[in-house]
Amino acid sequence: MENFTFCSPTEFVFGRDTEKEVGQLCCKHGASRVLIIYGGGSVVRSGLLQRVEQSLTTAGLSYETLGGVKPNPEDGLVREGIRKIQNMSASAPVFLLAVGGGSVIDTAKAIACGACYDGDFWDFYIGKAKIQRALPVGVVLTIPAAGSEGSGNSVITNTATGQKISLRSPEHLRPVFSIMNPELTYTLPPYQTASGICDMMVHIFERYFTNTPETNITDHLAEGVLRSIIEQAPLVMQHPQDYGARANIMWAGMLAHNGLCGTGHVEDWASHFMEHELSALYGVTHGAGLAVVFPAWLTVVSRSNPKKAVQLAVRVFDVPYEGRHEQEIIAEGIARLRHFWTSLGLPSNMRELGITDPDIDLLVHNLHETKGEPIGNYVRLDRILTREIYDHTR
Amino acid sequence: MENFTFCSPTEFVFGRDTEKEVGQLCCKHGASRVLIIYGGGSVVRSGLLQRVEQSLTTAGLSYETLGGVKPNPEDGLVREGIRKIQNMSASAPVFLLAVGGGSVIDTAKAIACGACYDGDFWDFYIGKAKIQRALPVGVVLTIPAAGSEGSGNSVITNTATGQKISLRSPEHLRPVFSIMNPELTYTLPPYQTASGICDMMVHIFERYFTNTPETNITDHLAEGVLRSIIEQAPLVMQHPQDYGARANIMWAGMLAHNGLCGTGHVEDWASHFMEHELSALYGVTHGAGLAVVFPAWLTVVSRSNPKKAVQLAVRVFDVPYEGRHEQEIIAEGIARLRHFWTSLGLPSNMRELGITDPDIDLLVHNLHETKGEPIGNYVRLDRILTREIYDHTR
């Protein structure tokens, strides 16, 4: 186990009707003026935005709104948010309230650090500047997937450069509170629910696949969260209004990405980097992209580094192991993982993802242009290996 | 799942040599004058206290010390600490630094809230007053067991009344930081290591045994931490200087009690209440007392409420279940749990705990005098049932 620090100061307020507490929670965390960030029409149509506004008004808070965040959120809206804050009366600092899923929260985080910086916010994402200060962010979560409600991460796409980059700053970007009401996820389209489930599972895999020794406790935590997701996912797909299943999936999504499953690990993240190129180029849903990339990644890396893939197959997918060769166990584990994801309606290759003729040269080029070479830690991947992984996704 | 809030703001600094950062961490968390609380001679003999003092001095901090905390910590030293703080120059608030295990941390927490209150600190423990404010507490952990390094709990014994009471105030009593270096636990006596392991397991059981439905994710988390403890404990007993095993056990002890394994549960805590009477009356080591009380509790409550005991037996102790009656599965699960604890050198009954003729009338009387009737939630226990459980411990 490597030395680590871990701190998860976000106040999670979980359960039925908890969005009604949003005004009080903003006050508790020092808000006076609020900028509400949200995405498309569903937050409006469902009446959630109105309920949130009502709660803020009742708590005596003034607010403005910034809608229009899209999946794979872009730099343009971040800059619009920063300008909006600069134009809001300067009597007190602005509190950012993200009402939505990962894209909305990530946009709020980008605005939060960008608004406290003289240069362009993108400097933080390309490593040109380090965050010194950020505005506080609160969350009303509507899509369990990205885990952004409990993490210090934010992923933004720069439309001019085509780069999709993840920024990590646990000290500055963890939300101060996150309201998590599973009922708000009842109306999610099945494909989005399934993509979210895949995303949270891969958040665990990125930490689980490590060469760090002595990770017994975090391995068991990760396996426990994975088993829970695998048990609850079919319930959620069959009965979208099953409160318990929705609640378990929602909490699992937070646990998958707040760092707890990776304390003391050297983490990997190659699958995420490879998927980011896919969604930057083809605009696919992140979780669905991962359902295609991750099994290909696991197939290739397990050839030279089988250990954790065997453990996953046996402990999470109950693959029988006695008297069998480890590559056979791994193949069955990957088959079961693929089968689980396709049973949720997720794609298993580029074609099913809607990409009939992927430009693999360009994907490989963009990947290493952004992330250098090699990438990943469980197996260090050069261009030859990342090309092979992309080839496997056809 | 019940609605819940969860917030664990403690900064955990985990790994080799991390105690060297104590001065810096105190400064980061606003300290200027520090009161170091510690227990017996081992912290002095090992040189740890000196290293901590050195780090504070290097960081420019002034400090005083208060030693002498004993296992099952008492009110007397808490009052001494509060007086000491009142006598320390009042130029800046005091920062409390606990260097030790649960007893030392719990004493520091009692001083932390008592020093900010005009009445007697014991008012908080008997529910006569509610904490409004507390001094910050930092921790250098030397005994993984109580989980106090990550919890908002404190257990103190009042020598005048003979009461041993647990106070819970997550908002005010969670440490601001906890330094956790597994190497500091190498020299723990085997009996203390084993008692700590039992204590952390029962912290999980108190949350695991619930009638709350829809707890799939927390059940899996709890089972994962339990499996890890069961796998790592024998390594720690056989090789006290096995860094990885010590590290896994140390982190498991925190996870067992920071609330994560019980989010959304109605918890039980009857076993802890029953053990507290045992250690208040006979001065036994808390974890060893639990090794005696818990299996007796589980035997009695599983008769009328078998569900979770079956799940524990099957999922954690790998008890075969096909074609068997549930009471048979439970009996084998309890036998395996007892066997595991005795294999660590823990007692399985009062006699082995050194109590040849327990005064069960008095134990039952004290228990319900302090805690009312009934106690517990998984099964509500009246005097008849708690007597039966104590009888089972003979």
Contacts between the chains, C-beta under 8 A, distances in Angstrom:
chain1	res1	chain2	res2	distance
A	1	B	15	7.4
A	1	B	243	7.8
A	1	B	244	6.2
A	1	B	247	4.7
A	1	B	248	7.4
A	2	B	15	7.0
A	3	B	14	6.4
A	3	B	15	2.7
A	3	B	16	6.1
A	3	B	18	6.6
A	4	B	12	7.9
A	4	B	14	5.3
A	4	B	15	6.4
A	5	B	11	6.4
A	5	B	12	6.4
A	5	B	13	5.1
A	5	B	14	7.0
A	6	B	11	7.8
A	6	B	12	4.7
A	6	B	14	7.0
A	7	B	9	6.8
A	7	B	10	6.9
A	7	B	11	4.3
A	7	B	12	6.7
A	8	B	8	5.5
A	8	B	9	7.6
A	9	B	7	6.8
A	9	B	8	7.6
A	9	B	9	3.9
A	10	B	7	6.9
A	11	B	5	6.4
A	11	B	6	7.8
A	11	B	7	4.3
A	12	B	4	7.9
A	12	B	5	6.4
A	12	B	6	4.7
A	12	B	7	6.7
A	13	B	5	5.1
A	14	B	3	6.4
A	14	B	4	5.3
A	14	B	5	7.0
A	14	B	6	7.0
A	14	B	263	7.1
A	14	B	264	6.9
A	15	B	1	7.4
A	15	B	2	7.0
A	15	B	3	2.7
A	15	B	4	6.4
A	15	B	264	7.5
A	16	B	3	6.1
A	18	B	3	6.6
A	213	B	244	6.4
A	214	B	243	7.0
A	214	B	244	2.9
A	214	B	245	7.8
A	214	B	247	6.0
A	214	B	248	6.7
A	216	B	228	5.1
A	216	B	231	6.1
A	216	B	232	5.8
A	216	B	244	7.4
A	216	B	248	4.7
A	217	B	225	6.9
A	217	B	228	4.4
A	217	B	232	7.5
A	217	B	248	4.5
A	217	B	251	5.2
A	217	B	252	5.2
A	217	B	255	7.3
A	218	B	251	8.0
A	219	B	228	7.8
A	220	B	224	3.6
A	220	B	225	6.7
A	220	B	227	5.3
A	220	B	228	4.4
A	221	B	221	6.5
A	221	B	224	5.1
A	221	B	225	7.1
A	221	B	255	7.6
A	223	B	224	6.2
A	224	B	217	8.0
A	224	B	220	3.6
A	224	B	221	5.1
A	224	B	223	6.2
A	224	B	224	3.5
A	225	B	217	6.9
A	225	B	220	6.7
A	225	B	221	7.1
A	227	B	220	5.3
A	228	B	216	5.1
A	228	B	217	4.4
A	228	B	219	7.8
A	228	B	220	4.4
A	231	B	216	6.1
A	232	B	216	5.8
A	232	B	217	7.6
A	243	B	1	7.8
A	243	B	214	7.0
A	244	B	1	6.2
A	244	B	213	6.4
A	244	B	214	2.9
A	244	B	216	7.5
A	245	B	214	7.7
A	247	B	1	4.7
A	247	B	214	6.0
A	247	B	264	7.4
A	248	B	1	7.5
A	248	B	214	6.7
A	248	B	216	4.7
A	248	B	217	4.5
A	251	B	217	5.2
A	251	B	218	8.0
A	251	B	263	7.0
A	251	B	264	7.8
A	252	B	217	5.2
A	255	B	217	7.2
A	255	B	221	7.5
A	260	B	260	7.7
A	263	B	14	7.1
A	263	B	251	7.0
A	264	B	14	6.9
A	264	B	15	7.5
A	264	B	247	7.4
A	264	B	251	7.8
